[in-house]
């Protein structure tokens, strides 16, 4: 989707950046437009390598509070996830505060698979239960991803953290609601009321005592498939929204605008690696994370200014889903 946070680099600028970062010029380039925040190009280099270049918005362009240094988090996650056995695109190079570009960039190994989002859910390569098998495989990968532990809850690169998960979550949600002062956002209820509902349900978060790595953006567009034989997951991409928190939050994006069912193959695959029980308090935690995601989808339009025709559907779905979740949280017994 088009966004005003995406930089526009000329072929000459792409070539110069590649020469600085990789020691080779650009033979061909194509912008990849599926993402929402960073500008992304697939580059074929003069030496024959194929890579993906991600460029952060200009540092002077205001973004949401949690979006500070997104590519620095992604660079760290690429290495952590790979060490945990999770398939990811390899990190080739990174530049932070690059003096010529005036900002951050990452270079990743190009994938030769296809986005899951571009493959029909039935028929073709995913006939005969292939979709369910991939979802089960994804669950196993996410369990390994979430097994990586950290030292602090929240977004360390953005300076939004907490000594406990409850403290960090309320700081994360509070920062997002505070962003509505800079970017007025139509919400289904006043920001103060939303903050009160989230705080009222937040004691359920005290069950989480160890910061674990959460991708928090695993929709099918961020999963690449290898379809050369039996379909399998080639890589999980776009780790920039990751935080340290509750692994249960990982199930929100793959079930966006819906619910996590006990018969979901994603959950079955996850449980092949580590136990996970959906207790009543766990369901409350899931709703807290749903509320946070739906707030992001609404508030991020402020700095990004999506095209109205493309954004309308997401805004309407997020508004309706946020309303439902907040009403459920307000009625939830969590003492």
N, C-alpha and C positions, 0 to 999 in steps of 0.2 A: 504494500500500500504506500502511496506517496505520503510524505511527511516533511514538514519544514526543518526537521532535525537532520535530514539526510544531506550530507555534503555533495556538492557537484564538483568532481575533479575532471579536468580535461585529459585527453590521451597523453599529452606531454607531461602532465603532473603525475599521472599513474606510472609512466615510464620512469620518471625521476625518482619516485618513491621506491619502486621496485629495485632500481639500481642501488640506492642507498641501503635498503634492507636486505637484499638478496644477491647483489652483485651481478644481476642480469636484467636486461631491458625487457619490455613487453612486446611480444609479437602480435597478440590479439587480446581483446578484453570484451567482456559482456557484463552489464550490470544485472545483479540478481535482485528482484524487486519484491520478493515475498515478505521480507522482514518489515518491521515497523519503526525502528529507531535509528540504527546505524546504516550507513551506506555500505553496500557489499558488491564486490566485483569478482568474477572468475577471470583469472589471468592465465594466458599461455605465455610462458617466458621464452626468450630467445634461446635458452639452453634446453628447451623442450619440456621443462617442468610445468605442471598445471597446479595452480594454487588459488586460494580464495583470500582476498584482501577485505578486511573489515575496518572501516574508519569511523571513529566516534564523531559526534557532533562537535562543532567548534566550542572550546571551553567557555567562551563569552556568551554562548546561547544558553539561557536558563532552561533547566529541566526539572523534573520532579526530584525531591530531596534524596530518595533512595537511588536515583540514577547516576549519582556521582561516581565516576571511575568504573563504569560497567565493564569495559573491556579488560580492566585489570583483574576484576573478579573472574571473568571468563578465562583469562590466561592461567590463573591459579587453578581453576576447576579442571581445565583440560588435562593438566598434569596429575592432579589428584585422582580424577576419574580413571585415567589410563592406568595408573598404578593399582587401582582397585579392580582392574579387569573389565572395566566398562568400555565398550567400543565407542570411540570418539574420533573426530578428525584430529590429526596430529598437529601440534603447535610447531610451526616452522620458524617464526620470528615474531618479535613484539617490540614496539616502540612507544614509550610513554613520554609525554611532553616533547615530542619530536620538534626540534626548533624550526625546521622548514615547514612542516605541515601545520604546526601550532596545535598539537593535540596528540591523541593516542591512536595507535593502529595495531592490528593483529594480522598475521599471515598464517593461514592454516592449509594443510594438505587438502587438495581437491578430492571429492568423492566421485566415484563413477557409478554409484547407484542412483535410485530415484526416490523422490520424496513420497512417503506413504500417502500423503494428502493427494497425490496425483494419480493414485491407483484405485480403480473401482473397488468398493467394499465387497462385492460378490462377482463371480464370473472372472474370466481372464486368469491372471496369475494367482489370484486369491480364491479360487474356486475350492469347494470341498473343505470348508472350515479353515482355510488359510488365514483369514483375518483373526479368528480366535487363537490360533496357534502363535501368531505374531504378538498378539496382545499378552499371551502368557509369557512369551520370551521377554517382552518389554518389562513385565513385572519382575522377572529375575534380575534383569539389568538394573532396574531402579532400586531393588533391595541392596545390591552391591554398591551402588552409588550412595545410597543413604547410610551405608555402614561406615563411611568416612567420617571421622569425628574431629571436632575443632576445639578451640579454647574459649570461645565467647559466642553468645547468641546474637543473631541479627545480621547486619550488613557492616562488617568492619571497614571495608573500603569507603563506605559512605559516612562512617561515623555514627551509625544508628545501631546501637547495641544495648545489651542489658546483662546483668549478672544472673538473672533467671529468665526462663523462656517467657513467663508472663510479662515481666518488665520489658523485654525486647519486643514482644509482639505489640504491646500497647504503644511502645515508642515508634514502631514501624507504622502502625495504623494512625497514630497521632501525627506523624510527619506527613502522611498522605492527606489527612484531613486539613492540616495546616496549609498544605499546598493549594487548597481551594481558596485561600485568601489571595494568593497570587494569580490563580487561574479560576475565576468563578465557574462553578460546575453545577449544573442542575442535578440535585440529589433527591431521592424519594422522601427524605426527612432532613431536618437541620443537622449540620455537622455535630453540634453539641449533643443532640439526641443520639446520633449514631455512636459517638464516643461513649456515651453512658451505657448503651446496650452492650457494646463490646466489653467494657469494663465489668459489667454485671455478670457476664458469662465467663470472664477470664480466669476465675479460680480453677476451671477445668484444665487449664494449661499447666498447672503445678505438677501434673503427672509426668511432665517431660523434664528430665534432669540432666541430659547430656546433649550438647550441641552436635547435631548431625547434619551432613550436607544435603540440601534440598534443591533440586533443579528449579522447580516451580514454573516450568514453561514447556512441559512435555505434551504438546499436542502433535497431531500426525504430521504437520508441516515441519516439525523439528526432529523427525525420525526418518533416516534414509534406509532404504531396503536394497538388498542384493537379490535380484530376480533371475540370476543366471542359472540357478537350479531350484531346489526347494526354497521358497521365499524365507529369508532370514533378515535380521536387523544388521545393517552394515555399520551404522553410527547414530548416536544421539548428538545433536548439535545445539548451538545457541545457549550457552550456559550463563549468559550475562545477568540473568535475573536471579541467580542462585543466592541462597542465604544459609545461615547456620540455625537450625531449629528442629522442628518436629517432623520426622519422616512421614507422618500421616498427611501432612500438607501436600505431599507428592501426588496424591490421588485426586486433587481438585481439578487441575487442568485437563487430565485425560478424561474426566467426566463432566467437563464444563457445561453449565446450564442444566445439569442433571443430578443424579444421585449415584453413589457407589453401592452396587448391589453385591450381595454375598456370592452370587453365581457369576460374577465378572471374571473372565479368565485372567485379567490383569492381577486381581487379588490372589487368585490361585497360584500364579507364577511367583508372586512376591513371597507367598507362604512356603514355597519350595525352598527358599533360601533362609527365611527368618520368620518366627511366629508374629502374627498380628491379629489382635482381637478387636472387633468393632463393638465395644461396650457402649452403653448410653452416654458416658462422658466422652468417649472417643467421637461419637457422633456430634456432640457439642463442639469439640475441637475442630472437626471437619467443617462445621458451619462457620466457625470463626475464620477459617482460612478461605472459605468460599466468599465470605463478606469482604475479606481483604482483596482477593483477586477481582471481584466485581467493582470495588472502589477504584482499583488501578485502571480497569478498562474505561471507567467514566472520567477520572481525573486526568489521565494521560493525554486526552485530546487537547487540553489547554496548551501545553508547549508544542505539541505536534501538529495541530490544526489539520486533521485528516480531511480529505474531500467528503463533503456532506453525503453525497449519494452512496459512497462506500461505507461510511461510518454509521449511518442511521440504524442499520439492522443490529450491529453490535451494541450500540447505545441502548436501543429499546430492550434487547434481551438482557443486558446487564442491569438495567434499571428494574425490570420485573423480577429478575432473580435475586437482586440485592434486597428488594422489598420483602420477598418471601422469606429469605434467610434471616433478616433482622427481626421479623415478626416471630419466627420460630425461636431465635435466641432470647428474645424478650420474655418468652413464656417458658424457657427451659429451666428446670430445677438443677442447679449446679452446686449447691452448698455441700 
